[in-house]
């Protein structure tokens, strides 16, 4: 299971203003639960913070915990979104996973959240 205890935050320095934070992680990996083959993806996170912002090193360490776990693309995307929503309670958030081609098929999964 992903180690959510690795996720950390800091207080939003400008909570009176709506502004968007964009984060991209181009080296996400997990494992296909059917074949055991590695899946590679780009993770794109975009959110408007409320009281909290995600600390980047903690996010990186958290994402690495998926490396050897078997997850379908849809499940892993929603797991990450759920964990970040719980941690940050953002005003709005979009999380997209864009998986590399496998067998001639590309997959991307997007989760949208707003208060």
N, C-alpha and C positions, 0 to 999 in steps of 0.2 A: 504494500500500500504506500501511496505517496506520503512523505513525511511533512505534514502540514505544520508541525512544530518548528520547522525551519523558516517558515514565512514570517517576516517581520515588517513593520511599518514605521513611519514617522509622521508627526503631526503636519497637516497641510499648512504651509506657510502663508497661504492666501485664501482662507476658507470663504471670504466674502465674495469671491469672484468665481464664475464658471470659467474654467480653462481645461483644455484637453491634454492628456499625457499619452504619448504614443511610444510603445515599447515593441521591439521586434527581436525575436530569438530565432536565428536561422539554423540552429543545430539541435533541435529537439529530436529525441529518439525514444521509441518504445518498441514493443515486439508484437507481431501479429499473434493473437491468441489461438488461431487455427493452425498456422504453419510453423510458428516459432521464428520466422524470418524477421529481420529488423525493419522497422518503419521509420522513415526520416521525414521531418516536417519543419516548416517555418511557422512559428507562432507569432501572431500579431495581436497585441493588446492595445486597446484604446479606451481610455476612461476619463470621466470628469470626476475628480475627487470631491468628497465631502469633507470630513474631518481628517481623513488619513490618506497617505500615499504609500505605495509599496516600496520597500527598500530593495534595490536592484540586486545586490549580492545574494540576499536571502531568496529572491525569486529564482535566480540562476541555480542555487543549490537545491531548491525545491524541484525545479524542472528536471534536474539530473536524476532524481530518485525514480523517475519513470523508465529509465534506460533499460532495465532488465525485466520489466513487467509486461504481461500480455494484456492489451486493451484494444477493443475496436475503436476506430477513429471517433465515432460519435460519443462513446462513453468517456474517453480520455478528455475530449474537449469540454464536455459538461462537468467532469470532475474538477478540472482546473478552474473553470468559470465559477463553480459553486464555492471552491475554496477561497478564491479571490473576493467574491462577493461577501462571503462571511467575514473575511479579514478586514476589508476596506469599507463595506457598505457605501459604494460609490453612488453619486447622483445618476450616472449612467455608465455603461460599460459594454464594449463589444470585444469578444475574443474570437479570433479566427485561427484555425489550424489548416495549413495548406500542405498536404502530404505529397511526397514525391511519387512519380508514376510507378505503378506496379502492374504488370500484365497489360500494359497499354491503357490503364485507367488512372486518372487523377481524381483525388478526393479532397474536398475542402469542407469544413464544417464551421458554421458561425453561430455563436450564441450572443443574443442581444439582451441587455438588462437595463431597466430604468426604474427609478422609484415612483 
